[in-house]
Amino acid sequence: MKCSFLLAAASLSASTLLAGDWNQWRGPDRNGVSQDTSPIAETFPAEGLKKVWESEFIPSNEYGGHGSPVVSGERVFLSVVWHERVNSETREIDTEVMQTLNYRGTTPELAKKLEETRLNLPKLRGAKFDEWVTQWRKDNLNEKEEINIGSWVASRFKAGKAAIGLEWLKKMSDKQGKPFENAAAFNKWLDDEGFPPDVKEKMIAAVPNTVKVAQDVILCLDLNTGKQVWKYAKPGKPSGRQSSSTCCVVDGKVYAACSTDLICVNENDGALIWTTPLGISGPAASPLVMGDRIYMAAGKACAFSKADGKLVWEQKEAKGNVASPTWWQPATGKPVLVINGNNALYGVNPEDGKMLWTAEGGSQSTPVASGDWLVLYSGTEGVGLRAYQMQADGKPKAAWSHYWATRRYTGSPIIHEGNVYLCCGEKHQCVDLQTGAVKWQVNEVNSTITSPLLADGKLLVYENNGTHIRMVKATNGAYEQLGRAKTDAMGCSSPAITNGRLLVRQKDKLVCFDLRPTN
């Protein structure tokens, strides 16, 4: 039984993949590297990228998440928890409402200090006031707080006494996921909690007289035209932008983690094969198909049967639902299912779900494996960009780390020809895999959430929240930017590439650009 499982997993259905396929999150080998040898132009056209097609409307963010497109053969696939608003007597506070109210959570101690300061600001104007705010931030915020909420603090000081008190914003935030039966019930709660009349008026205005409904949707588009080939849809549960999973296409089937279920449909026509509950609402992690199983990070690590969706095992200690699972096959020894969880890195036996080891890590970034090496990007103090090397005892050992404080630790690294490339955290850098020596580094680059891809010896990475894409030569010699072009992409998604064509998810559609040389 054990041998047959390992042989099946090792195959990864490779015989069914075409060279140009980008069939799952981070590509065919889940490492951000395309197997396609199609050439890409050495620079972008001065007039901008050549658009091949754009799809019909597809929602994103709070109404459709941030999942990325994948490609199998001549088709493009995208899984979406498709939200709409409908009129309702119910009043509900959700993340969209709290964004409208511009709320950021802080520690009680910092919140108290902020409010005391906001209500007793010095009588300064213009540049002198800005200088005072800057100094206050230096004196009262630590490095991470400054990165995460520094500009928000400044905005509250600028608003002064007109800003809504954090006490009232927190009360609203704590009611997320607890809808009121009607407007009268909402008004009564506001009165019972003692909201001042002017604040109450703002809260009522912020909460809509509609509620979100959702469908779990899998879309199939023609790669050459962008026209819809088929659409699978079933009732789902509203889960907002946290539902940002990328589907996977293997052996003629599409596997998608949507609002509450893992779904399997036929690649050819979208016919439902099976659906099974995930036990969590709105995972962002993407399914990994290996052998006869599907692996997920759905609040916990779990494995499902590819044939019928039945749960094979679950490992509750490996907690996480954002970073996607990674398959690590060291040069010697057995394969490991790696989960970059909420607060740690977990190694799980893919056969039975037993915990093999834990290590420092944890974040939203998907680790990448190559032989005995595993590289991850983590916000854990002292970890940052870290390489682990598998040891003879079957456990990893930290080989090197580069840590720096930044707003988000989300983009996934790439290993290529003995180099590690990371293009997020406001930096682009190339690091030697064996030694950890930095070969080149460019600071103050606005690449944050997205994960890059590598094709034809070139790195392609979003910047400025996806408004542009940058092309960088994949070499450790020196940083060489080959091009920069406008894409208007959604920064939290990642592009896909096939035969020199780039698939980009914009806020309301998919777009295909042609990157091939013109002659």
C-alpha positions in Angstrom: 0.0 0.0 0.0 2.8 2.4 1.0 4.8 1.8 -2.2 1.9 2.2 -4.5 1.0 5.5 -2.8 4.5 6.9 -3.2 4.7 5.8 -6.9 1.3 7.4 -7.6 2.3 10.6 -5.9 5.7 10.8 -7.7 4.0 10.7 -11.1 1.9 13.9 -10.4 0.1 13.0 -13.6 3.0 14.5 -15.5 2.2 12.5 -18.6 -1.1 14.5 -19.1 0.5 18.0 -18.8 1.4 20.0 -21.9 4.6 22.1 -21.9 2.5 25.3 -21.8 0.2 24.3 -19.0 0.0 26.4 -15.9 -2.5 24.1 -14.3 -2.4 25.1 -10.6 -1.2 27.7 -8.1 2.4 28.7 -8.9 2.4 26.5 -12.1 2.9 22.8 -12.9 5.6 22.2 -10.4 4.2 24.6 -7.8 7.4 26.6 -7.8 6.6 29.6 -10.0 8.7 28.3 -12.9 7.1 27.7 -16.3 8.1 24.5 -18.2 7.2 26.3 -21.5 10.1 27.2 -23.8 8.2 29.7 -25.8 10.2 32.9 -26.2 9.2 36.2 -24.6 10.3 39.5 -26.1 13.5 40.9 -24.6 11.6 44.1 -23.7 8.1 45.4 -23.6 6.7 47.5 -26.5 6.9 51.2 -26.0 3.1 51.5 -26.8 2.3 48.9 -24.1 1.5 45.2 -24.0 -0.5 43.7 -26.9 -4.0 42.8 -25.6 -5.4 39.6 -27.1 -8.7 39.5 -25.4 -10.6 40.4 -22.2 -13.4 38.3 -20.6 -16.9 39.3 -19.6 -17.4 40.6 -16.1 -15.9 38.6 -13.1 -16.1 40.2 -9.6 -13.2 40.4 -7.3 -12.0 41.5 -3.8 -15.0 41.6 -1.4 -17.3 40.2 -4.2 -15.0 37.6 -5.7 -11.7 37.2 -3.9 -8.2 37.2 -5.3 -7.8 33.7 -6.8 -5.5 33.4 -9.8 -6.2 31.9 -13.3 -4.8 28.6 -14.4 -4.3 27.1 -17.9 -4.8 23.5 -19.1 -4.5 22.9 -22.9 -6.5 25.5 -24.8 -8.6 26.6 -21.8 -8.4 29.0 -18.9 -10.0 28.2 -15.5 -10.8 30.4 -12.5 -12.7 29.6 -9.3 -14.7 32.4 -7.7 -17.0 32.8 -4.7 -19.3 35.1 -6.7 -21.1 37.6 -4.4 -24.0 39.8 -5.1 -26.1 42.1 -2.9 -29.8 41.7 -2.5 -32.3 43.9 -0.6 -33.0 42.7 2.9 -34.5 43.6 6.2 -31.3 42.3 7.8 -28.6 44.6 8.8 -25.1 43.1 8.8 -21.6 44.5 9.7 -18.9 42.9 7.6 -15.3 43.7 6.5 -16.5 45.9 3.7 -18.4 48.1 6.3 -15.3 48.3 8.5 -13.2 49.3 5.6 -15.7 52.1 4.8 -15.3 53.2 8.4 -11.5 53.1 8.1 -11.0 50.9 11.2 -7.7 49.2 12.1 -7.3 47.0 15.1 -4.6 47.9 17.6 -3.6 46.8 21.1 -5.8 48.3 23.9 -2.8 50.2 25.2 -2.0 51.8 21.9 -5.7 52.5 21.2 -6.0 54.4 24.5 -2.8 56.4 23.8 -4.0 57.3 20.3 -7.4 58.5 21.5 -6.0 60.6 24.3 -3.7 62.2 21.9 -6.3 62.7 19.2 -8.6 64.5 21.6 -5.8 66.8 22.9 -3.8 67.7 19.8 -1.5 70.7 19.9 -2.7 73.8 18.1 -0.4 73.6 15.1 -1.0 74.0 11.4 0.5 72.9 8.1 4.1 71.8 8.0 4.6 72.2 11.8 1.6 69.9 12.5 3.0 67.3 10.0 6.4 67.5 11.7 4.7 66.9 15.1 2.8 63.9 13.8 5.9 62.4 12.3 7.7 62.8 15.7 4.8 61.3 17.6 4.9 58.2 15.4 8.7 57.8 15.9 8.2 58.1 19.7 5.2 55.9 20.1 5.1 53.3 17.4 7.5 50.4 17.1 8.9 49.4 13.7 6.0 47.0 12.7 3.3 49.4 14.0 4.8 52.2 11.9 4.8 50.1 8.8 1.3 48.7 9.3 -0.6 51.7 10.7 1.6 54.7 10.6 -0.3 56.5 7.8 -3.6 55.5 9.4 -2.6 57.1 12.7 -1.7 60.3 10.8 -5.1 60.3 9.1 -6.8 60.1 12.5 -4.8 62.9 13.9 -5.5 65.0 10.8 -9.3 64.4 11.3 -8.9 65.3 15.0 -12.1 65.3 17.0 -14.2 64.7 13.8 -12.8 61.1 13.6 -15.1 58.4 15.0 -13.8 57.2 18.3 -12.0 53.8 18.4 -14.3 52.7 21.2 -17.2 52.8 18.8 -15.4 51.4 15.9 -14.3 48.4 17.9 -17.8 47.7 19.1 -18.9 47.7 15.4 -16.0 45.4 14.5 -16.9 42.9 17.2 -20.3 42.5 15.7 -19.0 41.2 12.4 -20.7 37.9 11.6 -23.6 38.6 13.9 -26.4 40.1 11.8 -29.3 42.0 13.2 -32.8 40.9 12.3 -33.8 44.3 11.0 -33.1 48.0 11.1 -35.0 48.4 14.4 -32.8 45.8 16.1 -29.7 47.5 14.8 -30.9 50.9 16.1 -31.7 49.4 19.5 -28.3 47.9 19.8 -26.7 51.2 19.0 -28.8 52.9 21.7 -28.1 50.1 24.2 -24.4 50.4 23.7 -24.6 54.2 24.2 -23.4 55.4 20.7 -23.6 59.2 20.6 -26.2 60.5 18.2 -23.7 61.8 15.6 -21.8 58.6 15.7 -25.0 56.5 15.5 -26.0 58.4 12.4 -22.7 57.6 10.7 -23.0 53.9 11.6 -26.5 53.6 10.2 -25.3 55.2 7.0 -22.4 52.8 6.8 -24.4 49.6 7.1 -26.4 48.9 3.9 -30.0 47.7 3.6 -28.7 44.8 1.6 -27.0 41.5 2.4 -24.5 39.5 0.4 -25.5 36.2 -1.2 -22.9 34.0 -2.9 -22.5 31.2 -5.4 -19.5 28.9 -5.7 -18.4 29.3 -9.3 -15.9 27.6 -11.6 -15.3 29.3 -15.0 -13.8 27.8 -18.1 -12.8 30.2 -20.9 -11.4 29.6 -24.3 -7.6 30.5 -24.3 -7.7 32.0 -27.7 -10.8 34.2 -27.5 -11.6 34.6 -23.7 -15.2 33.5 -24.5 -16.9 31.4 -21.8 -16.9 27.6 -22.6 -18.8 26.6 -19.5 -19.7 27.8 -16.0 -20.4 25.6 -13.0 -22.3 27.3 -10.1 -23.9 26.1 -6.9 -25.2 28.0 -3.8 -22.3 29.1 -1.6 -21.8 31.1 1.6 -20.7 34.7 1.6 -17.1 34.8 2.6 -15.7 38.0 1.1 -12.2 38.4 -0.2 -10.8 35.7 2.1 -12.1 33.2 -0.5 -9.0 33.6 -2.7 -8.1 30.0 -3.6 -6.7 29.1 -7.0 -8.2 25.9 -8.6 -6.2 23.0 -10.0 -6.7 21.0 -13.2 -5.3 17.4 -13.3 -6.3 14.4 -15.4 -9.3 15.9 -16.9 -10.8 17.2 -13.6 -10.9 20.6 -12.0 -10.6 20.9 -8.2 -11.6 24.1 -6.5 -11.8 25.2 -2.8 -14.7 27.6 -2.7 -16.8 29.1 0.1 -17.3 26.0 2.3 -16.7 23.1 0.0 -14.0 21.3 -2.1 -15.5 20.8 -5.5 -14.6 18.5 -8.4 -16.0 19.0 -11.9 -15.2 17.6 -15.3 -12.7 19.7 -17.2 -14.5 19.2 -20.5 -18.0 20.3 -19.7 -18.1 21.4 -16.0 -20.3 18.6 -14.9 -20.2 18.0 -11.2 -18.4 14.8 -10.1 -18.4 15.4 -6.3 -18.4 18.0 -3.6 -17.3 17.7 0.0 -17.3 20.0 3.0 -14.1 21.7 4.1 -15.1 22.5 7.6 -14.1 26.1 7.2 -15.5 29.2 5.5 -13.6 30.8 2.7 -10.1 29.3 2.5 -7.4 31.2 0.5 -5.1 28.2 0.3 -5.1 26.3 -3.0 -5.6 22.6 -3.4 -2.5 20.4 -4.2 -3.2 17.2 -6.2 -0.6 14.4 -5.8 -1.2 10.8 -6.8 -4.7 9.8 -5.7 -5.2 12.5 -3.1 -5.9 16.2 -2.8 -4.2 18.1 0.0 -5.6 21.3 1.6 -4.8 23.8 4.3 -8.4 24.4 5.5 -7.9 25.6 9.0 -5.9 22.4 9.4 -4.0 20.2 7.1 -6.2 17.5 5.4 -6.2 15.0 2.6 -9.1 14.0 0.5 -9.6 11.1 -2.0 -9.3 12.3 -5.6 -11.9 9.7 -6.6 -14.8 10.7 -4.4 -13.8 13.6 -2.2 -13.9 11.6 1.1 -11.7 12.8 3.9 -8.6 10.5 4.2 -7.0 12.2 7.2 -6.7 15.5 9.0 -3.9 17.0 11.1 -5.4 19.6 13.5 -2.0 20.8 14.8 -1.0 22.1 11.4 -3.2 25.2 11.6 -3.5 27.4 8.5 -5.8 28.4 5.7 -4.0 31.0 3.6 -0.6 29.6 2.5 -1.0 26.7 0.1 0.5 23.2 0.8 3.9 22.3 -0.7 5.2 18.9 -1.7 8.8 18.4 -0.6 10.7 15.4 -2.0 14.2 15.5 -0.6 17.0 13.9 -2.6 17.0 11.0 -0.1 14.1 10.0 2.1 10.4 10.1 1.9 8.2 13.0 0.7 6.8 15.6 3.1 3.7 17.7 2.9 4.7 21.2 4.1 2.2 23.6 5.5 3.3 27.1 6.2 0.8 27.7 9.0 -0.4 30.7 11.0 2.6 30.7 13.4 4.9 27.9 12.3 6.1 25.6 9.5 4.8 22.1 9.7 6.1 18.9 8.1 3.3 16.2 7.7 3.4 12.6 6.5 1.3 12.8 3.3 0.4 9.1 3.7 -1.3 9.2 7.1 -1.2 12.9 8.3 1.1 12.3 11.2 3.2 15.3 12.3 6.9 14.7 11.4 8.4 18.0 12.6 7.7 21.7 13.2 10.1 24.6 12.5 10.1 28.4 12.6 8.0 30.0 10.0 4.4 31.0 9.5 2.8 33.5 7.1 0.7 33.7 3.9 3.6 32.7 1.6 3.8 29.3 -0.1 7.2 27.7 0.5 9.2 26.3 -2.5 11.2 23.1 -2.5 14.2 21.9 -4.6 16.0 18.7 -3.7 17.1 18.9 -0.1 16.3 22.6 0.1 13.1 24.3 1.2 12.8 28.1 1.1 10.0 30.2 2.7 9.2 33.8 3.5 7.9 34.6 6.9 7.1 37.5 9.1 8.2 35.7 12.2 10.9 37.7 14.0 14.4 36.6 12.8 13.0 34.3 10.0 12.1 36.4 7.0 13.5 34.8 3.8 14.9 31.5 5.2 16.4 28.3 3.7 16.0 24.9 5.3 18.1 21.9 4.4 16.8 18.4 5.0 19.0 16.3 7.3 19.8 12.6 7.5 17.3 12.2 10.4 14.4 13.4 8.2 14.2 16.9 9.8 15.1 20.3 8.3 17.8 22.5 9.7 17.9 26.3 9.1 20.8 27.1 6.8 20.4 30.9 6.5 18.0 33.8 7.0 17.5 37.4 5.9 14.9 39.2 8.0 13.6 42.7 7.7 10.4 44.4 8.9 7.8 45.1 6.2 4.0 45.4 6.0 3.3 42.0 4.5 5.1 38.7 4.2 3.1 37.2 1.4 4.9 36.7 -1.9 6.4 33.3 -2.6 10.0 32.7 -3.6 11.4 31.0 -6.7 14.4 28.7 -6.8 16.2 28.6 -10.2 19.6 27.4 -11.2 21.0 27.6 -7.6 19.5 31.0 -6.9 16.6 32.2 -4.8 14.5 35.0 -6.1 12.1 37.0 -3.9 10.1 39.9 -5.3 8.0 41.3 -2.4 8.3 43.1 0.9 9.4 46.2 -1.0 12.5 44.4 -2.3 13.6 42.5 -5.3 16.6 40.2 -4.5 18.6 37.3 -5.6 20.3 35.0 -3.0 22.6 32.1 -3.4 20.7 29.0 -2.3 23.7 27.2 -0.9 25.3 30.0 1.1 22.6 32.7 1.6 24.9 35.3 0.1 22.9 38.2 -1.5 23.9 38.5 -5.1 21.8 41.6 -5.8 19.1 43.5 -4.1 16.9 46.5 -5.1 15.0 48.3 -2.3 11.9 50.4 -2.3 10.2 48.4 -5.0 6.4 48.4 -4.5 5.9 44.7 -4.8 4.1 43.3 -1.8 1.4 40.6 -2.0 1.8 38.9 -5.4 4.0 36.0 -6.2 6.2 36.2 -9.4 6.7 33.7 -12.1 9.7 32.8 -14.2 9.5 32.0 -18.0 12.2 32.1 -20.7 14.8 33.2 -18.2 12.8 36.2 -17.1 11.1 37.1 -13.9 7.6 38.6 -14.2 6.3 40.4 -11.1 3.5 42.9 -10.4 4.2 46.2 -8.7 2.1 49.1 -7.4 -0.6 46.7 -6.4 -0.7 45.2 -9.9 -1.0 48.4 -12.0 2.2 47.4 -13.7 4.3 44.4 -14.4 8.1 44.4 -14.3 10.3 42.0 -16.3 13.7 41.2 -14.7 16.5 39.0 -16.1 16.8 35.8 -14.0 20.5 36.0 -13.4 22.7 36.3 -10.3 25.2 38.6 -12.0 23.4 41.9 -11.5 19.9 43.3 -11.4 18.7 43.9 -14.9 15.3 45.3 -15.5 14.2 44.4 -19.1 10.8 46.1 -19.1 7.9 47.7 -17.3 4.4 47.9 -18.6 0.8 48.7 -17.5 -1.5 45.7 -16.7 -4.1 47.2 -14.4 -4.0 43.8 -12.6 -5.5 43.0 -9.2 -2.4 43.1 -7.0 -3.4 40.3 -4.7 -3.6 37.8 -7.5 -0.7 36.3 -9.5 -0.5 36.0 -13.3 -0.3 32.8 -15.3 1.7 32.2 -18.5 1.3 29.8 -21.4 3.0 29.8 -24.8 4.2 33.4 -24.4 0.7 34.7 -23.4 0.2 36.2 -20.0 -3.2 35.8 -18.2 -3.9 38.6 -15.8 -6.8 39.0 -13.4 -8.1 42.6 -13.3 -10.7 43.8 -10.8 -13.6 43.0 -13.0 -12.3 40.6 -15.7 -9.5 38.4 -17.0 -7.2 39.8 -19.7 -4.8 38.0 -22.0 -1.6 39.8 -23.2 0.8 38.5 -25.9 4.5 38.7 -24.7 6.0 36.9 -27.7 8.5 38.7 -29.9 6.9 40.5 -32.9 9.4 39.1 -35.4 
